């Protein structure tokens, strides 16, 4: 049984429609901008080599605009510009990983993309149409996320291929659950106002991105074995 949740009252239909339209519009634009970031990095050998050699510096450069976007999440157009800057740098950051995965298992990026879009559609419909209260899912899958972070950190030192596959599979499960929770929170609760689309979009975008990366890792790992 889940804990009681106070934010389950549905606000006006007009405000809800505005919030959902803005949120998913920003999510889809962010995905496109991320793809452009990947393409840019792959087309620039100097950028690609710098990112591959200094991933932590790239990560810091990526999270800086995200932090600023969250601080200015209701200040249009600053919030949009910073969010898209974050997603573009995100694409640059993940480009070496995607290139390596595609090299090891040709076609894996397309397969993972199709699976991610299919999963997104199914889980979004489930969250939208289900009458269940998903409030307990948030804390449950957040705990699962922290466990994944800890195990991934340990596996960074032990470099176990089997453990990496298990972690990738668990990551798919965790971010699928978080996607359902974040979608339900957007569609069924009043935690967001009509101008909080940046916060909502970033959460769903990160769910999708991590789900996609986990599927790439899982599929390419399966091919290697």
N, C-alpha and C positions, 0 to 999 in steps of 0.2 A: 504494500500500500504506500502511496506517495504522501508527502506532507501537504498540508493545506496550502493553497496558492491564492493570494489576494488579487492578482491581476487578471482575472478571467472575465470581467465584464466587457462586452463588445461595445465599442464606441460607435458613433454615427456611421452610417454606410458611406457617406461622402468622404469623411476623413479616412476611413479604412481603405477605400478604393484609392485615394490619393497616396497614402503611405505605401500600399502594395505596388502600385504602378511605378512610383519613384524608386522603390527598393529594387525591384526586379529589373527595371531599366538600367540602374547603375550596376547591378550584378553582371548583366550581359555585356555592357560596355566594358566593364573591368576585365572580363574574360578575354574580350577581343584585344584590349590594350596589353594584357599579359602575353598573348600570342605575338603581338607586335614586338614586345620586349624580347621574347625568345628569338624571333627572326632577326632582330637587330644584332643581338649578341652573336648569333651563329654566322652572320654576314661580316662581322668585324673581328678578324683574327686577334688583333691586339686586345680588344675588350674581352673576348672569350678567354684568352690566356691569362689576363689579369684577374678575371673572376675565378677561374679555376685555381689560380695560385693563391688568391687572397679571399676565400669565401666569407670569412668573418668580417672583413672590412665591408664587403658588399652587403652583408646582412645588416650591419649597422646603418649603412646608407639607405637600406630598404625600410627599416623600422622608423627612421627619423621622420619621413613624411607621414607615415601612418600615425605616429604619436601626435604630430601637429594637426592631422585631419580630425582626430578624435577631440582635440582641444577646440577646434573650430567647426565642429560637426553641424552646427546650425547656421553657419556664416556662408551663404551662397554668394559668389561661386568659388570662394576659397576652399570650401570643403570638398567640392568636386575635383578641383585641380590637384589638391594634395592627395586625394584618394587615387586618382588615376596615375599620378606620379609614383605612388607606392606600388600600384599593380604593374606599371611598366618596369620598375626596377626589380620587382618580383620575377617577372619574365626573364630578365637578364640573369638573375640569381640562379634560377632553375635550369637555364639553358645547358650548362655542361652536363648535368645529371641526365637530362633528356637525350642529349647527343650520345652519351655513353650507353644508355639503355637501348636506343635505337640501333646503335652499332652492334650490340650484343644480341639483340633480338629484333631484326627488321620487321617493321609494321606494328610494333608494340604500342607506339604512341597513338596511332589511329584506333587500335582495339581498345585501349584504355579510355580514350576520348568517348567512343561510342558507349562503352559500359558506364562511364560517369554520367553522360547525358541521360541514358536509360534509367539509371538508379535515381538520378535527380528527379526525373518525371514521376516515377513510381512513388518515391518517398514523399514528394510534395503533394501528390494526390492523396496519399494515405493520411498525411497530417491535416490536409484541408477537409477531407470527407469524414474522417474518423470522429466519433463522439467521445473518445477517450480523453482523460486528463493526463497530459504528458509532463506535468510539472516536476515529477520525481526523476524524469530522465536526465534533466540538466545536471544535478549533483552527481548522479550515478556515473554518467559518461565523462564528466569533468574529472572525477577520481580515476576513471579508466585512462584518461588522457595523461594524467600525471604519472601513472604506472608505466604507460608507454614511453614517456620521456625518460624515466629512470632506467628502464630496460634498454632503450636505445643507446643511452649514454654508456651503460655497461658493455653493450655489444660493440660499441665503438672501439673498445680496448681488446675485447676477446675475438672479434671478427669471425663470428660463427655464421655460416651461410644458412644453416637450418634455423637458427634463432632469428635471423633477418627475415626469413620467409614467414615465420610465426608472427613476428612483429608487424610485418606488412599486412597480414590477414587480420590481426587484431585492430590495426589502424583503420582498415576499411570498415570494420564493425563499429568502432567508436565514432568515427566521423559520420557514418550513416545515422547513428542514433542522435548525434548532435544536430545533424541536418533536419531530422524530424522535429526535434525539440525547438530549434530556432525558427523553423517554418511555422510550427504551432504557435509559438510565442508571438510571431508577427501577425498571424491570421486570426488568432483566437483570444488574445489578451489585450489589455490596454497599457502595456508597459512602454509603448512607443507613442509619441505624438506624430502628427503629420509631417513635421520637419526633422524627424529622427531617422530619416531614410538612410543616411550614411552609416550610422551605427548598425542598423539592421542589415544593410547590404554587405558591410565588411564581414559580419559574422557568417552569413550564408556563403559569401565568396570564399572565405577561409575553409569552410566545411567542404565546398566543392573542390578547391585546390588540393587540399590534403587527401581527400578521397581519390582524386585523379593520380596524385603522386604515389599513393600507396598501391593503387592498381597497376601503375607502371612498374613499380618495384616487384610486386607479386608476380605479374605476368612475365617479366624479363627474368626473374629468378627461377620461375618454373621452366622457362625455355632453357636456361643454363643447365638445369639438372636433367 
